[in-house]
Amino acid sequence: MTPDDWRTLRELRLQALTDSPESFFGDMSTERDYGEKQWRQELDPNVWLMATFDTRRVGLVKLNCNARSHDDMHLEALWVAPDMRRRGIGEMLVSALESAAATKKAQELRLWVFTENHSARDFYLRLGYTGPLDTQEIKSNGRRRYEQEFLKHIKVVGSPANSE
């Protein structure tokens, strides 16, 4: 998505927060009040990818590029509509995000998962992420929670390891 897609991002992100508020660091009351400028800033320098099924928007994921180095890029905000889960959409979104990170010369991709979200943890482990590497306590949606960090090494586009 580009900054001109800010309305689409807003719509999908608020759907995700409505559907699964316990899965995200952000919260509905804050993000619902974001204006156009804030949504556009979310889309630059970050990469947001959207999944569609026919013409329906059914998934979303973010490559956080606000980090200090290419190796500090994070996968965030993965969401798939409840009735579309377990159909490979999440895997396609993650794969596309990994490709986007590789084109930005990232050699690894990190993500954080709330410790109680066992299905997300198992999903990422199945996709080749390793961890947990670290655990941290954070305050999310008015309560203290713990999240764990996972990592996956990715091949940089154009590197010798990719040319076959």
N, C-alpha and C positions, 0 to 999 in steps of 0.2 A: 504494500500500500504506500501511497505517496501522501504528503501533507494535505493534498486536496481530498483525500479519503477520510478526513478526520471524523465526519459524521458516521461513516460506516464503522470506524474503530470505536467510537463512542457507543454506538448501538450494540456491537458485539461484546465489548468489555462490560457494559452494564448487564447484558444478558448473563455473562459468565459470573459476575458478582451476585446476581439474583439467584442463579441456579446453585452455585457452589461457594458461598461466601467463606466457608471454613477452609477452603483450599488456597486462598490467596492472601497475600500480605495487604493488598489494598482493601478499601471498604467502600461500600455503595454510597454512604452519606457524603464522603469526601469527593469521590470521582463523579458522582451525579452533578455536583456543582462546578466541575471544571468547565471553563469557557473554551471557545474556539482556539484561542492562542495556546492554552495548555495542551489540548488534544493535538494540535499541529506540532508542538514541541515534542510530544511523545513519538511522533513519526519521523523526526529528524534530530539526532543521528541514528536512532534505533531502527531496526528492521522489524516490521510487523507483517506476518503472513496470514492469509485468510484461506480457509477451505470452503469450497462450495459443493453442493450436491444438487444437480440440475441448476436451478437458479437460486436456491436457498443457501444462505450463509450458515455453515454448520461448525466452524472451528476457527481457532485463533491461537497464535503463538508469537512471542516477542524475543528478538535477539537484542539484549541490552548492550549497546555499544558505548555507553557512557563511561566505561572503565578506562584506566590509565594506559593499558597496553592491549595488544591484540589477544594476548593469552588470558585477559581478564574478562572476556566476553561471557555473558551469561544467557542461558535459555531461561525464559520466564513466561508466566501467564498462559501456559498451555491449557486450552479448554476445548472440549468437543460437546456439542449439543447432546443431552442425555439419550435421546432416541436414536442417535447416530454412533454411539459408542460401541466398541468391540467390532468395528468394521474396517480397521486399518487406517482411519483418518488421522488419529494421533501419531501413528508411526510415519505417515506421509508428511505431516507437518514438521515433525522433528527432523526427518531426513532432509527436507527442503531447507530447514533452518541451519542444519549442519553444513549444507552446501553453501548457503549464504555466508556463513562464518568463514568457511574455507576461502571464498573469493575475497574476503577481507583480510586474508593471511593469518587467521587464527589457527593455532596449532592444537588448541584444546578448547573445550567448551565446558563450562561449569554450570551447575544448577543447585538450587536449595529446595528441599522437600520437608514439609512439616512431619515430625516424627510419627504422628498418629495416622498419616496418610499412607498406609501400607500398600494400597493398590498402585499409587503413583511411584512409590519406591520400587516395587517389583517391576513395573512397566519400564522404568529407566534402566534397571539392572538387565532386563531382557534385551534392551537396545544397545548394551555394551558399555554403559556407564559404570564406573567403579566407585565404591565408597561404602559407608560414609567415611569421608576424609576428615571432617570436622563437624562439631555440633555447637550451636550457639543459641542462647536464649534471646528472644525478641518479644516486644509487645505488639500484638496484632489484634485488631478489632476489639480493643478494650480488655484483652487478657494476655497473660504471659504464656508464651508457647516456646517450643524448641523446634529448631529445624536443622537438618543435616545436609552437608554439601557432598555432591557427586561430581565426577569428572569423566570426560571422554576425550581421548586424543583423536584429532581429525587430521586428514591429509589436506595440506594446502594445495589449492588449485594451481597446476603448472609445476609442481615439485616433481623431482625424479621418481618418487614413490608412486606417482599417479600416471606416469607415462608408460603405457604398455602397448 
